[in-house]
Each structure stands twice: as structure tokens, then as C-alpha cells.
Amino acid sequence: MLTRILMSALIAGLFAGSLVAAVQSFTTTPLIIEAEHYEGGGEVETASIDASLILAHMAGAPGHHASEGAEAWAPEDGLERTIYTSIATIGTGVGFALVLLSVMVLSGAEITAKTGLAWGAAAFVATGLAPALGLSPELPGSAAAALEARQLWWAGTALATALALWLMLRVSSPLAIAIGVALIVAPHLIGAPHPSEYTSQVPGELSGHFASASLVAQALCWALVGSIAGFFWQRQANGSQAA
């Protein structure tokens, strides 16, 4: 069982991560580079990407920016950055697949390409769409509240939404649906942490474009990871039965 999970997750992460990395190269990556020019006042010799920012916007969680106090390591512009971004995205895809398959196995769900896609969509709602209602993906130089407060709110929202979807879709009783709705609404009633005033150096149009592109990339990653992992899981099962 463990071997099947690992093999399916690795294959799904490799394929999905490679495809999403290619999409990122002409969607979110140019926007990050452009934002760094604004963040640096136009004096950027070599555009680079904060390592945490790549992983953060793929996973949906707020990430540390260089503007938040520490100088982050970043790869050189060109081939090195492309390779690093691809590796980071593939690693994120493998992590997505491991989490998705583990939860599906523990829940006793049938694992196929179709069900993997459905679970991937639910995972995107929990980790990306729901938190984005309060905290949209952010570019370097964007005004933001304290990192710890944002990450705590994101984690609570993702967990509450995931539990709500489980109750509403798997349990489906009137009480479970009512509790699920309450769990979805609760984090937004509490409110996401925001700065006392917005002094972003990045144009609003650029931030809006990045937020939408990041959500699309994350949705694509979850969908590909779920369907590919489900496909290879089923294929391994069929191969075992044939043997």
C-alpha cells in the first residue's frame, strides 16, 4: 500500500509539476519579476524569485517576502531560475499527491482518475479558493499584515473548509451540512489579518493579475495531481489483479 502511494505520488508530481512549471514560466513568473522592479525602485540588476514565494503561492499559503525583513536567497536569472522553479513546483506536486492519496486511502474512497480529480478540486477549494476570499496571493512589495498572523489565519481557514467539505459531501446529514456551512463562514466572520493602511509599491492591476493567475495555477496543479495520481493508482491495482 505504501509503495503504491509513493509511486503514484511521485509520478503524479513529476507530470503535473512539469506541466504547471511550464505554465508558470509565462504567467506568474513574469509578474513576480515585474513586481520586484517596483519593490526595488526600478534598480534591479538581475530579477530573481524568492524561494518561499514560489512554494507559497503554489500551496496557497502566505509566504515570506524579502521586503519583510530578511534577504532571501534567489537563483540567477535565466536557466538556473527555470530549473529551480521547476524543481520546486514538482516537489510541491508530489506533496499534494501524497496528501491527497493518503486522505483518500484513510477515508476508504475509491481511487480513480475521476475521483482523484474531484478530491483535487475539493483540496483547491480548501487550500486556495476559500483562503483567497480573505488573503489573496501576494507579490513582493505588497502591503500585508504580520506573516505569522496571515499564516495562522490561512491554516485555520484551510482546515475548517476541508472539514466542512468532508461533513457536507461525505456525511451529508442535515446536521453535518449545517455544521459545514458554519465552519466555512466562521474564518471570514473572524476576518483575515490586514495592514492598518495599504502602502503597496506594486500597481493594483499587477497584483490582481497575479492573484488570478496564481489561483489558476494552483487549481491546475491540484486537478492534474488528483487525476494523474488516481489514474496510476488504478493502473497499479489492475496490474496486481492481472498478476
Summary of the structure (lengths in Angstrom):
residues: 243
radius of gyration: 19.0
end to end distance: 16.2
largest distance: 64.5
contacts: 814
relative contact order: 0.19
helix: 73%
strand: 0%
